Amino acid sequence: MEKPLWMICVTHMFLETYLLVQVALIPVITREFQLSLLEASLVATVPSLFTLLMNIPSGFLADRFSTNHLLFASMLIEGLSALLISQTYNFWMLVLGVSLMKIASRIYHISGLSQISRFAKPERMGRSIGFQNALGSLGSAAGVVSLAVFLSTLGWRWSYLFWAFPILIWGFILLRSPQLKTKPTDKTEIEKQERLMKLSLIFSAPLLIFLVAIGIREVGSTGISTFMTTYFVSTRGLSESTASLIFGLGPFMGIVGSLAGGYMTERTGAKKALSWAVLGCVVSLSILSLMTHVYLLVLVYLVYALFSNSLWSPMNTIVAAITPESERGLSYSIYFFTEGLIASFTPTLVAGVIELSDVWFVFPFSIIFMIMGLIILQLLPKPKKQV
């Protein structure tokens, strides 16, 4: 693995440390801050709005600033936000800290993926993104497992404090890294005019179909991921620490899923790999909703985690295949904007549905939207680059 790719992957590991901690904490903060489930869902909804606002600016930044500066900025914001959350006993300060983390995530993802898409060979694109996702899954797993440990000992705030300092140290290492010092391209007036023409190429029919398919699928994915620990606690009667521990096992399986997604992308093409992954999510969620025995519940959940983490490599590969290289940062920002838009309102929508019915209803809700996304994905035409 080339050193720049390795450094981007390790950055992803640190960045994703808190990815699942916030949603795993929903049962905890509901009790601690005496909130309704609808109010607690704001810890997922409000940060997603910040993500939404940062998508397009992050795309322009990725095309204009050095990668090491942007990755350093993401680590700095992430680390300082973690310190803020570790010291707060106010719900809205918690929401603010998580929102700042989402800004850091968007800066990283658009910059990091744009850089990978530029130096990775087309035939190695799926595998490179697979490694990047695998390290992210490792970080997510480490974060949720540490949360389970601290919930049983010192308290959940220590899970934020524990990772803050390694994240900040890694940020300064990135800042001084010569391997990631990419020089922004100077634009002449003619190049600026060409840029406008290339911008029109971004919004092609394949990209629009892809965005609709991914957006609809994201409704189902966000709904189930946000309230999975709530389901474990309220419906299956597990303790908060046990639910967090099970939730934390998912990203460990995600390491395998990410690598498998990269391999399948290279072997079958990104569209087929993505279709099979979504179908696997649908089938495993359907079985998971029927499980009552805790061991079978964990087993099927791990299968679902494998498929859900194998999605990212083919999705990111498709974006790279159907958009112009010179506008890759903006292309990824549009893709993430779509996901962010969906993620910004889905938790509150699903919380409202749950309060009117039952937590279990999140399963058929999510499955229906995943199937709809899968059907629309089949309309995606084959571009000049193989997907």
TORSE-752083 format. One record per atom (N, C-alpha, C): z, x, y. Coordinates in steps of 0.2 Angstrom, whole numbers, plus 5000, padded with zeros to 4 digits. Last residue first. Example, Ala and Ser with C-alpha at 12.3 -4.5 7.8 and 13.67 -1.06 7.14 Angstrom:
503550644989;503650684995;503950645000;503950664972;503950624978;503950664984;
END
This chain:
492649085000;493349055000;493449014994;491649205006;491849165000;492549145001;490749175021;491249215017;491549175012;490049065025;489749125023;490149165019;491048925017;490748965023;490349025020;490948775009;490948845007;490648885013;491848635017;491248665014;491348745013;493148525012;492948595016;492348625013;493448425005;492848415009;492648475013;494648454999;494048454995;493348444999;495548425008;495448495007;494748495003;495848285006;495448305012;495148375011;496648294994;495948254994;495548285000;497748364999;497348394994;496648354994;498248265008;498048335011;497548365006;498648164999;498148155004;497848215007;499648234992;499048214988;498448204994;500548255002;500248314999;499648294995;500948125005;500648165010;500248225007;501548084992;500948054995;500548095000;502648174992;502148184987;501448144989;503448135002;503148205002;502548204998;503848004997;503548015004;503148085004;504448024985;503847994985;503448004992;505548114991;505148134986;504448094986;506348045000;505948095002;505448124997;507147954993;506447924995;506047984998;508348004991;507848014986;507147994988;509147955002;508848025002;508348034997;508547795006;508947835003;508647905003;508347695020;508247685012;508747735009;508547725033;508347655031;508347645024;508847865032;509347815034;509247745033;507547905028;508047915024;508647865025;506747885040;506547845034;507147845029;507447965049;507447895050;507247855044;507148085042;507848065043;507847995044;505748085044;505948085038;506748065038;505648105058;505348045055;505648035048;506348225060;506648165063;506348105060;505448315053;506148305051;506448245053;504148295060;504248265053;505048265051;503948345073;504248275072;504348255065;503648485071;504148465076;504348395076;502748505061;503448515059;503948495065;501548465067;501848425062;502548435061;501548575076;501548505079;501848455074;501448685068;502048675072;502148605075;500248675062;500848665058;501448655062;499448685074;499448625070;500048615065;499848815077;499948765082;499948695078;499348895067;500048885067;500248825072;497948875071;498148855064;498948845064;497948935083;497748865083;498048835076;498349065080;498849025084;498648955084;497249105073;497849095069;498349055073;496349115083;496249075078;496849055074;496949215092;496849145094;496749095088;496749325083;497349305085;497349235088;495349325081;495749315075;496449285078;494149345088;494649295091;495149275085;493449435081;493649455088;494149405091;493149365069;493649425069;493849435076;492949195069;492649255071;493249305071;493449095053;493449105061;493149175062;493449085040;493049035044;493149045051;494249185035;493549175032;493149135037;495549165040;495149235041;494449225040;495849045034;495849055041;495349115043;495849085021;495349035023;495249045031;497049165021;496349195019;495849145021;498049075023;497849125028;497249155027;497949005011;497848965017;497649015023;498149095000;497449065001;497349025008;499549135004;498949185004;498249145004;500249015004;500149045010;499549095010;500548954991;500048924996;499848965001;501549004983;500849024982;500348994987;502648924987;502548994990;501849024988;502448814979;502448804986;502448874990;502548864966;501948834968;501948834976;503848914966;503348954964;502648934967;504648794968;504648854973;504048894972;504348724957;504048694963;504048754968;505048804948;504348794947;504048764953;506348784953;506048844954;505348844952;506548644950;506548664957;506248734958;506648654937;506048624940;505948634947;507848724935;507248744932;506648714936;508748634942;508648704945;507948734942;508748524934;508548514941;508348584944;509148574922;508448554922;508248544929;510448594926;510048654923;509348634924;510948464929;510948514934;510448574932;510148314925;510448374923;510348434927;509148234932;509848224933;510248284931;507448224938;507948264934;508748244936;506548154945;506848124940;507348154936;506048244955;506448184957;506748144952;505448334947;506048354950;506448294952;504148274944;504648284939;505348304942;503648284957;503648214954;504248224948;503648414960;504048374964;504148304960;502648454951;503348484950;503848434954;501448394956;501748374949;502448394948;501348444969;501448374968;501748354961;501248584966;501848554970;501948484969;500048584959;500648604956;501248584960;499248544970;499248504964;499948524960;499348664978;499548594980;499648544975;498748754969;499448764971;499748694974;497448714968;497848714962;498648724964;497048724981;497048664978;497448664972;497148864983;497548824987;497548754984;496148914974;496848934973;497348884977;495048854979;495248834973;495948854972;494948924992;494948854991;495248824985;494949064988;495449034992;495548954991;494449114972;494249094979;494849054982;494849164960;494549104960;494249084967;495449304962;495049284956;494649224957;496049304975;495449354973;495049334967;496949194973;496449194979;495849244977;497749244963;497249184962;496749184967;498349344970;497949364964;497449304963;499149274979;498649324981;498149344976;499849194971;499449164976;498849214978;500649294965;500249254961;499649214965;501449334976;500949384973;500449344968;502049214978;501649244984;501149294981;502749184966;502249144969;501849174974;503649294966;503149294961;502649244963;504349254978;504049324977;503549324972;504849124974;504349134979;504049204979;505949154967;505349134963;504749134968;506749184978;506649234973;506049214969;506649054985;506249114988;506249174983;507548984976;506848964977;506449024980;508849024977;508449044971;507749034972;509348954988;509149024989;508849054983;509648824982;509048834987;508848904988;510748864975;510148844971;509548854976;511548894986;511448954981;510748934977;511748774992;511348834996;511148884991;512348704982;511748684984;511348734988;513548774982;513148774976;512448754978;514048754995;513948824993;513448824987;514248614994;513748644999;513548714997;514148544977;514548574983;514048604988;513248404971;513348474971;513748494977;512748264970;513548284970;513648354969;511548214971;511748254964;512448274964;511548164984;511348124978;511548154971;512148254992;512348184993;512148144987;511648384988;512348374990;512548294989;510348374986;510748414981;511448384982;509848324998;509848284992;510248314986;510148425006;510548365007;510448325001;509248525002;510048535000;510448465002;508048455006;508248474999;508948484997;507648425018;508148385016;508348395008;506648515022;507148505026;507748475023;505748515011;506048575012;506648565017;505148385012;505548395006;505948455007;504548385025;505048335024;505448355018;503648495024;504248495029;504748445027;502748435015;503048505014;503748505018;502248325021;502548315015;503048375013;501648375032;502148325033;502548315027;500748465027;501348495030;501848445031;499648395023;500048425018;500748445021;499148365036;499448305032;499848335027;498748495040;499248455044;499548405040;497848535031;498448565031;498948535035;496748445034;497048445027;497748475027;496548475047;496748405045;497148405039;496148605046;496748595050;496948525048;494948595038;495548635036;496148615039;494148525047;494348495041;494948525038;494048625057;494348555059;494548525052;493448725051;494148735053;494448675054;492148675048;492648695042;493348705045;491648645061;491848595056;492248615051;492448755073;491948735069;492148675064;493148825084;493248755082;492648725079;492648955085;493248945082;493348865079;491448945093;491448955086;492048945082;491948935105;491648875103;491548885095;492349065107;492849015107;492648955104;491149135108;491449145102;492049085101;490849095121;490449075116;490749075109;491949165128;491949095128;491449065123;491549295125;492149265122;492249195122;490449315132;490349305125;490949285122;491149325145;490649265143;490549255136;491849445142;492249385143;491749325142;490749535141;491149515135;491649455136;490349535154;489949505149;490349485143;491449595160;491349525162;490849495157;492449675147;491949675153;491849605155;494049715141;493449665141;493049675148;494749835130;494549815137;493949765137;495849795117;495249805119;495049785126;497449885114;497049825116;496349845119;497749995101;497549995108;497149925109;499249995091;498549975092;498349965099;500350065083;500150075090;499350055091;500750085070;500650015073;500450015080;500950215068;500550185064;500350115066;502050265076;501350275078;500850235074;503450175080;503050185075;502350205078;504450135089;504250205090;503750225084;504550005086;504350015093;504150095093;505150005073;504449985074;504150005081;506450045076;505950085072;505250065073;506849935083;506749995087;506350045083;506949845073;506449835079;506349895082;507849895065;507149895062;506749885068;509049865073;508849935071;508149935069;508949725072;508849755078;508649825077;509149695058;508549675061;508449715068;510449755056;509849785053;509249765056;511149655065;511149725067;510549765063;511049525058;510849545065;510749615067;511649495046;510949525046;510649545053;512949455049;512849505044;512149545045;512849345058;513049415060;512949475056;512449245049;512049265055;512249335057;513449245040;512849255038;512349275043;514549205048;514549275046;513849295043;514449065049;514249105055;514149185053;515049015037;514349015038;514049065044;516449105030;516149055035;515449065036;517049185021;517249195028;516949145033;516749105008;517249155010;517449155017;515749015005;516349015000;516949065003;514849055014;515148985014;515748975010;514449175010;514949175016;515249105017;513649144999;514249184998;514749175004;512649065005;513149044999;513749084998;512149165013;512449105016;512949075011;511549255004;512149275008;512449215011;510549165000;511049184995;511749214999;509849155011;510149095009;510649115004;509349285013;509749255018;510149195016;508649325001;509249365003;509749325008;507649235002;508149224997;508749264999;506949275014;507249205014;507749205008;506549405009;507049395015;507349325015;505749374999;506349414997;506849405003;504749305006;505149265001;505749305000;504249415013;504549365017;504949315012;503649485002;504249515006;504649465010;502649394999;503149414994;503849444998;501849395010;502249335009;502849345004;501349525009;501649505015;502149445014;500649514997;501249564997;501649545004;499749415000;500149404995;500749444995;498949485010;499349435012;499849415007;498349575000;498749605006;499249545009;497649484992;498249524989;498649554995;496749435001;497149384997;497749424995;496049555005;496349505010;496949465006;495149624998;495849634997;496349595001;493949595001;494049584994;494849594993;493949635015;493849565013;494049555006;495249755018;494549745016;494549675014;496249755033;496249745026;495449725024;496249765047;496249825043;496149815035;496249625051;495749675054;495749735049;497249555045;496549535044;496049585046;498349625050;498149625042;497449605041;498349575063;498249645061;498049655054;498549445061;497949465064;497749535063;499849445056;499249425052;498549445055;500549495067;500549525060;499949505056;500349395077;500149465078;500049505071;500749285071;500149285074;499849355075;502049315067;501549295062;500849295065;502849355078;502749405073;502049375069;502849245087;502549305089;502349355084;503449155078;502749145080;502449205083;504749205077;504349195071;503649195073;505249205090;505149265087;504649265081;505349065091;504849095095;504749165093;506249035082;505649015080;505149045085;507349095088;507149125082;506449105080;507548995098;507349065100;507049105094;508048895090;507348885094;507148955096;509248945086;508748935081;508048925084;509948935099;509849005095;509248995090;509848805102;509548845106;509448915102;510648745091;509948725092;509548775096;511848805095;511548825089;510848805089;512048745107;511948815107;511648845101;512248615102;511648625106;511548705107;513548635095;512948615092;512248625096;514648765097;514348705101;513648695097;515148885094;515448825091;515148755094;514449045092;514448975095;514748925091;514149165086;514749165091;514849095094;513049165079;513649185075;514249175080;512049135088;512249085084;512949105080;511949265095;512149205099;512449155094;511549345084;512149365087;512449295091;510249285083;510749285077;511449295080;509649325095;509749255093;510249245088;509549455093;509949435098;510149355097;508649465082;509249495081;509749465087;507449395087;507749375081;508549395081;507149475098;507349405099;507649375093;506849595091;507349595097;507649525098;505749555083;506449585080;506949575085;504849525093;505049475088;505749495085;504649655099;504949595103;505149535098;504149725089;504749745091;505049685095;502849665087;503349655082;504049675084;502349695100;502449625098;502949615092;502249835099;502649805104;502849735103;501449855088;502149875087;502549845093;500249805093;500549775087;501349795087;499849795110;499949835104;500349795099;498949645116;499549695117;499549735110;497949555115;497949595121;498449655121;497949475104;497349505106;497349545111;499249425105;499049465099;498349495100;499249345116;499649415116;499449455111;498549235112;498249285117;498649345118;499449195102;498749205101;498449255106;500549155110;500649215105;499949235103;500049045118;500249115121;500249165116;499948955106;499348985110;499449045114;501348945102;500748965097;500148995101;502448905109;502248975109;501648995105;502548765107;502348795114;502148865114;502948765094;502348725096;502048755103;504148815094;503648855090;502948825093;504848715101;504748785104;504248825101;504748625091;504448605098;504348675102;505548675082;504848665080;504448655087;506848665087;506548725087;505848725085;506948515086;506948545093;506648615092;506948495071;506448465076;506348505082;508148555066;507448575063;506848555068;509148505073;509148575072;508448605069;508948375071;508648405078;508748475077;509548325061;508848345060;508548375066;510748275065;510748345062;510048365061;510448145069;510548195074;510548265072;510148095057;509648095062;509748145067;511448105051;510848145048;510248145053;512648115064;512248075059;511748125056;514048235065;513348205067;513048165061;515148325066;515148255065;514548215068;515048465065;514948435071;514948355072;515348475051;515748515056;515648485063;514348385044;515148375043;515548415049;513148435048;513348365049;514048355049;513248565045;513348555052;513448475053;513148555031;513748585034;513848565041;511948495028;512548455026;513148485029;511148605035;511148535037;511748495035;510948725030;511548715033;511648645036;509648735025;510248735020;510848715023;509048745037;508948685034;509548675028;509448875041;509548825045;509548755042;509048965031;509748955032;509848895036;507648985029;507948925026;508648915027;507549095039;507049035038;507348975035;508249205040;508549145043;508149085042;507349305035;508049305033;508349235034;506149325040;506249265036;506949255034;506149455046;506049395050;506249325047;506349545036;506849535041;506849465044;505049525030;505649515026;506249505031;504149565040;504149495038;504849475034;504449695041;504649655046;504649585045;503849725028;504649735029;504849695035;502549705032;502849665027;503649665027;502249805042;502249735043;502549685038;502449915034;502949905039;502849835042;501449905025;502049905022;502549885028;500349915033;500449855030;501149845027;500450045038;500549995042;500649925039;500350115025;501050115028;501050065034;499550035011;499550075017;500150065021;500050044994;500050005000;500050045006;
END
